[in-house]
């Protein structure tokens, strides 16, 4: 029987009895309807699964005993950072969800000149928390045990400048239909940064600035893809050729 798998953001250790956070308690009892003696898998983002048994359930409280610690070797050898123009409404949730499922390690949302999404300062913390929850749920569903980091949103130029200073990636690409090079021109690599524009695409100023910061312009063929499609296509291509798909 397949064990249910739950994200539990607390310290987990073999052979210990653990009081579950309220969110995990609610999911286990109200959604999954597990009972004492039922077994499940917990993970907290450290790369392991924790085989546990539910030992106590009361109204607002659950306890489990950790039976076994299991290394979860499902992470791709390819390090991927997605820099994504912020899309409207549920499109951004969809992009984050699918990127995590395919294996992205880090996501930076960006405001672009042709973007039409504004997030007031007083709502940004709530929006970041929401996006991180989307990522955590996708991690849970996909069987990964290391969480994808969702960075605070920033404007295009600030984000690209900061990333270029870090020099953490073998290749940095920015998608635009007017580029000459395609994905098949990329060399073999172990890390890549992928920059995808919003619904309106990138401005000339943004593309020129990215080139100044050593980003390579890449196109995806003769068809123009939506922002929620482009990232999935690029990430899947890279995972197929350089990762573990």
C-alpha positions, 0 to 999 in steps of 0.5 A: 500500500502506498503511504501518504506523504505530508510536508511537515516543516519541523525537525524530524528525527529517527525514533522520536515522537513528534507533535505535528503542526496544526496544518499537518494535523488538519491535513492528516485528519480532515483531508486524508482521514488517517487514524492512530496506527496508520503509517505515513511519510513525512518530509521537511525539506532536508532531502529525506523522507521520514517513515512514521506511525500516527500514534495519537489523534485528538481534536486539535492535536496529532502525534507520530513516531518516526520509524525510519529515515530514508534518503530521497534521491530524486533531485536532478543533477541539473541546477535550474533557476527560473526567473519568471515575469509575473503572470496574472492570477492562477497562471503564476501558480500554474507556472510555479507548480509545474516548474517545481514538479519538473525539478526547478531549484529556485524561482525569482518572480520579476516585474517587467516593463510590459507586465501588467501585474502590480503587487502593493508593498503591503501585499507582497509578504502574503503573495510570497507566502502563497507562492511558497505554499504552492511550491511546497504542495508541488514538492509534496505531490511530485515526491521531491524532498528538497523545497524550491526556494521562491525569492521575493519579487523584484524589478527586472533590472535589479534582479538581473544585475544581482544574478549576474553578480553572483555568477552561479550558473554555467549558462544564462538564457533569456527567451525572445521570439526574435533570437537567432539561437535555439536551445539545441545550441547550448553546450552540455551543462550542469546549471542554467538560469532561464529568464521568461517574460510576462504575457507582454514579453520583454522590452528592447531595453530589458533584452539589451540589458540582459545581453550586457549581463552575459545572457544569451538570447534564445528562441523556441521556434516559429510559434510564439508560446504563452508565458505559462507554456514557455518555461515548461518547454524550456525546463523540460528540454533542459532536463531531457538533455542535461538532467534526468528525464 
